[in-house]
Amino acid sequence: MAQPTPQQILITGAIVALIVWRMYSRIRRVIGRQQLSVKRVWIRIVVFPLVIALLALSPSMHLEALGYLACGVAVGVALGVLGLRLTKYEVTGEGLFYIPSAHLGVALSTLLIARIAYRFAVNGFPGAAAAGPPPGSGLTPITMLLVGTLAGYYWTYAVGLLRWSRRSRAAPGPLPGAAEHEGP
């Protein structure tokens, strides 16, 4: 096995730092009170089905991997419904807030971190293999299952938040100062 070059080590370090930073911000986001951002909700509602459609329609998609993707989406939708039921909702004079289930968010983030770490451990340094991609570098059925689960969860959760925000804003009278804990 060839020794990695300084450039490969630098690229790997940058990738690891980016992944650690994104995972830290993701976990911080799923813990604690958050103000509802309708823009972010709509981005999730549009992006996640597009990702699933692009993956499903990919010419290199095998029937087995497509089945794993579909199962992942089904599991994600079920987890999204559970997540919405476990979420605490607040309508205040400052706006709409929600507190997602920390356990569910951390569990899904941990699955993603573990999968990224596993794939990185199996594939090694980027660019280390001179002849073609490393073995197992494609989207495996397990990866498709995880992608489907995350996409299904975040899409379902975003739709639920949007429904709750519309109901909350349509309520008669000004937004009350007391917290409201009724979910979608």
C-alpha positions, 0 to 999 in steps of 0.5 A: 500500500502506497503512503499517502501524499501530503496533499492527500492528507491535507484533503482528508483532514479538510474533509474530516473537519468539514464532516465533524463541523456539520455533524456538530451543527446537526446535533446542536440543531436537533437538541433544544428549542428552535424557531420555525423557519418556513424557508427551511421547511420548504427547502426540505419539502422540495429537496428530499423528494428530489434526492430520492427521485434522482437516486431511484431513476439513476441508470446504475440503480439495481432493483435490490438497492431500489428496494432498500431505498423504498424500505428506508423511505417507509421507515423514515416516514414512520419515524417522522410521524413518531418525531412529530408526536414527540415534538413539543410545540410553542406559539408565542408572541415572538413566533412559532417554536418547537422542541424536537425529540432529542433522542430520535434526532441524535439516533438518526445523526449517530447512524449517519456519522457511523455510516460515514465513518465506516465508509471512510475507514473502508475506502481510506484516503481520497485519491489513494487508489490509483486505478479506479474507485476503491472497492465498495465505493458505490451506493450500497443497499445499506447506504440506500436504506440510510439515505431513504430513512433520513430523507423520509424522516426529514420530509415527513417532519417538514410537512408536519411542521408546515401543517402545524404552522399553518394551523397555528397562524390561522387560529383566531386572535393574536398569538398567545404568550403562553405555550401551546403543546398541541402537535400536528 
